[in-house]
Amino acid sequence: MVDILLYTRTADYRHDSIPHAVATLSAVPGFAVRHTEDPDVFATAVGRRPDAVVFLSTSGDVLTPAGRERLAAYVDGGGGFAGVHAAACTEYGWPYYGELLAARFDRHPAYQPGRLTVTDHDHPATRHLGGAWEFTDEWYDFRSDPRASDPATRVLACADESSYEGAATGGGHPLVWCRAQGAGRVFYTALGHAASAYDDPDFRAHLTGGIQWAAGGTPTGPGS
């Protein structure tokens, strides 16, 4: 059983998809999900060492100073962290969080169909996918490439910018990646804007695979 602390607190934009996303993850066989929006939970819950902390479409400043300290200690000490969609729109004023995710949200074009290019099939989040993955989402642009922050970042899938309108990133445009943070594992996917995403079998397998990877313990090397 994978013990997951699922955090969905918002202090800025709130996604309508959050309740359905929570229900979907809570129903995954083998997941024991503790869902909360109470920032004080980090005073005790991270101390209980869940297998992974998941920030799902969080936004704005969602942690207390003590919570920031505990989350950093948890991940650096070997805990798992997974960020979903607007998790990249979170804690802009906390430098550690930017380091943790390795990139911060900048903008997105209109919600629309597009295509991802899967660049790494040797990962639980992407091994079920073909070389191209048709999906509908917001196609986030980021302030920087995650590999610029950490060259050891393992990019799993990129946006095919020719497949939708309004792309502005270029340079390969990573959308899904993972990395080591201290002794912990970090997984991030920019997908998951709409409730319908969580009904898509490929996306559910993508998300659960990424969370399971993050919960897998101390990595043997960067992005392993």
C-alpha positions as CSV (number, residue, x, y, z in Angstrom):
1,M,0.0,0.0,0.0
2,V,1.4,3.4,-1.0
3,D,0.6,6.0,1.7
4,I,0.0,9.4,-0.1
5,L,-0.6,12.8,1.5
6,L,-2.6,14.6,-1.2
7,Y,-2.6,18.4,-0.8
8,T,-4.9,20.7,-2.8
9,R,-4.9,24.0,-1.0
10,T,-5.2,27.1,-3.2
11,A,-4.5,30.7,-2.5
12,D,-4.9,31.8,-6.1
13,Y,-6.7,30.2,-9.1
14,R,-8.7,27.2,-8.1
15,H,-9.3,24.4,-10.6
16,D,-12.8,23.0,-10.8
17,S,-11.3,19.6,-11.5
18,I,-9.8,19.2,-8.0
19,P,-12.7,17.2,-6.4
20,H,-12.8,14.7,-9.2
21,A,-9.1,14.4,-9.2
22,V,-9.1,13.7,-5.5
23,A,-11.8,11.1,-5.9
24,T,-10.0,9.4,-8.8
25,L,-6.7,9.1,-6.9
26,S,-8.5,7.9,-3.8
27,A,-10.0,5.1,-5.7
28,V,-6.7,3.8,-7.1
29,P,-6.0,0.2,-5.9
30,G,-3.0,0.2,-3.7
31,F,-3.2,3.9,-2.8
32,A,-4.0,5.0,0.7
33,V,-4.8,8.7,0.2
34,R,-5.0,11.2,3.0
35,H,-6.4,14.4,1.4
36,T,-6.2,17.8,3.1
37,E,-6.1,21.5,2.5
38,D,-5.0,22.3,6.0
39,P,-1.4,23.7,6.0
40,D,-1.0,22.7,9.6
41,V,-1.1,19.0,8.5
42,F,2.6,19.4,7.7
43,A,3.3,19.8,11.4
44,T,2.4,16.1,11.9
45,A,1.6,14.3,8.7
46,V,5.0,14.7,7.0
47,G,6.5,13.6,10.4
48,R,4.6,10.4,9.9
49,R,6.5,10.0,6.6
50,P,4.0,9.2,3.9
51,D,5.5,7.5,0.9
52,A,4.8,10.5,-1.2
53,V,3.4,14.1,-0.8
54,V,1.4,15.1,-3.9
55,F,0.6,18.8,-4.6
56,L,-2.4,18.6,-7.0
57,S,-3.3,21.9,-8.7
58,T,-2.2,23.9,-5.7
59,S,-1.7,27.7,-6.3
60,G,-0.2,30.6,-4.5
61,D,1.4,30.5,-1.1
62,V,0.0,27.4,0.5
63,L,2.5,26.6,3.3
64,T,3.3,28.1,6.6
65,P,7.0,28.9,7.3
66,A,7.1,25.7,9.5
67,G,5.4,23.7,6.7
68,R,8.1,24.9,4.3
69,E,10.8,23.7,6.6
70,R,9.2,20.3,7.2
71,L,8.5,19.7,3.5
72,A,12.1,20.5,2.6
73,A,13.4,18.2,5.3
74,Y,11.0,15.5,4.3
75,V,12.1,15.5,0.6
76,D,15.8,16.0,1.2
77,G,15.7,13.2,3.7
78,G,14.3,10.7,1.2
79,G,10.6,11.4,0.8
80,G,8.8,11.4,-2.4
81,F,7.1,14.5,-4.0
82,A,4.8,14.7,-7.0
83,G,3.5,17.9,-8.5
84,V,0.4,17.9,-10.8
85,H,-0.5,20.7,-13.2
86,A,-0.8,24.0,-11.2
87,A,1.7,22.8,-8.6
88,A,4.1,24.8,-10.8
89,C,2.0,27.9,-9.9
90,T,2.7,27.5,-6.2
91,E,5.1,29.1,-3.6
92,Y,6.7,31.6,-6.0
93,G,8.3,33.3,-3.1
94,W,10.0,30.3,-1.7
95,P,13.3,29.6,-3.6
96,Y,13.5,26.0,-2.4
97,Y,10.2,25.1,-4.1
98,G,11.5,26.5,-7.4
99,E,14.6,24.3,-7.0
100,L,12.4,21.3,-6.1
101,L,10.3,21.5,-9.2
102,A,13.1,22.8,-11.3
103,A,10.8,25.1,-13.3
104,R,8.0,27.6,-12.6
105,F,4.8,28.2,-14.6
106,D,4.8,31.3,-16.8
107,R,1.7,31.2,-19.0
108,H,-0.5,29.0,-21.1
109,P,-2.5,29.3,-24.3
110,A,-6.2,28.3,-24.6
111,Y,-7.2,24.9,-23.4
112,Q,-7.1,22.8,-26.6
113,P,-6.1,19.5,-28.2
114,G,-2.5,18.9,-28.9
115,R,0.2,16.3,-28.8
116,L,3.1,15.2,-26.5
117,T,6.2,13.6,-27.8
118,V,7.2,10.9,-25.3
119,T,11.0,11.0,-25.0
120,D,11.6,8.4,-22.3
121,H,9.6,5.1,-22.2
122,D,11.7,3.6,-19.4
123,H,9.6,5.1,-16.6
124,P,6.4,4.1,-14.9
125,A,4.7,7.4,-16.0
126,T,5.3,6.9,-19.7
127,R,6.1,3.2,-20.5
128,H,2.5,2.5,-21.4
129,L,2.5,5.3,-24.0
130,G,3.5,5.4,-27.7
131,G,5.9,7.8,-29.2
132,A,3.1,10.5,-29.6
133,W,0.3,11.1,-27.1
134,E,-2.7,13.0,-28.2
135,F,-4.2,15.0,-25.3
136,T,-6.2,18.1,-24.5
137,D,-4.9,20.5,-21.9
138,E,-3.5,24.0,-21.3
139,W,0.0,23.3,-22.6
140,Y,2.0,25.2,-20.0
141,D,4.9,27.4,-20.8
142,F,7.6,27.7,-18.1
143,R,9.9,30.5,-17.1
144,S,12.9,28.2,-17.8
145,D,13.8,24.7,-18.9
146,P,14.0,22.4,-15.9
147,R,17.3,21.1,-17.3
148,A,18.8,24.6,-16.9
149,S,18.1,24.4,-13.2
150,D,19.3,20.8,-12.9
151,P,21.1,19.2,-15.9
152,A,20.4,15.8,-14.4
153,T,16.6,16.3,-14.8
154,R,15.1,13.4,-16.7
155,V,12.6,14.7,-19.2
156,L,9.9,12.2,-20.0
157,A,7.6,14.0,-22.4
158,C,7.6,17.3,-24.3
159,A,4.9,19.4,-26.0
160,D,4.8,19.1,-29.8
161,E,4.4,22.8,-30.4
162,S,3.3,22.3,-34.0
163,S,0.2,20.5,-32.7
164,Y,-1.6,23.4,-31.0
165,E,-2.0,27.2,-31.2
166,G,-0.1,29.7,-29.0
167,A,3.1,27.9,-28.1
168,A,5.8,30.1,-26.8
169,T,8.5,28.0,-25.2
170,G,10.5,26.3,-28.0
171,G,13.7,24.4,-27.2
172,G,12.0,21.0,-26.8
173,H,9.4,22.3,-24.3
174,P,9.4,19.7,-21.4
175,L,6.0,19.0,-19.9
176,V,6.8,15.9,-17.8
177,W,10.0,15.3,-15.9
178,C,11.5,13.8,-12.8
179,R,14.7,14.4,-10.8
180,A,16.5,13.7,-7.5
181,Q,16.2,16.3,-4.7
182,G,18.6,15.5,-1.9
183,A,17.8,11.9,-1.1
184,G,14.3,12.2,-2.4
185,R,12.5,11.8,-5.7
186,V,10.5,14.5,-7.5
187,F,8.0,13.9,-10.3
188,Y,6.1,16.6,-12.1
189,T,3.5,16.6,-14.9
190,A,2.0,19.7,-16.4
191,L,-1.1,17.8,-17.4
192,G,-4.4,17.6,-15.5
193,H,-6.3,20.8,-16.0
194,A,-9.8,19.4,-16.6
195,A,-11.8,16.9,-14.7
196,S,-12.1,14.8,-18.0
197,A,-8.3,14.2,-17.8
198,Y,-8.8,12.0,-14.8
199,D,-11.3,9.8,-16.7
200,D,-8.7,9.1,-19.4
201,P,-7.1,5.7,-18.8
202,D,-3.7,6.8,-20.3
203,F,-3.6,9.9,-18.0
204,R,-4.6,7.9,-14.9
205,A,-1.8,5.4,-15.7
206,H,0.6,8.3,-16.3
207,L,-0.2,10.0,-13.0
208,T,-0.3,6.9,-10.8
209,G,3.0,5.7,-12.4
210,G,4.6,9.0,-11.6
211,I,3.4,9.0,-8.0
212,Q,4.5,5.4,-7.5
213,W,7.9,6.3,-8.8
214,A,8.2,9.3,-6.5
215,A,7.2,7.0,-3.6
216,G,9.8,4.4,-4.5
217,G,12.4,5.5,-2.0
218,T,15.9,6.8,-2.3
219,P,17.1,7.0,-5.9
220,T,20.3,5.2,-6.9
221,G,21.2,8.1,-9.1
222,P,19.8,11.2,-10.7
223,G,16.5,10.5,-12.3
224,S,16.8,6.8,-11.7
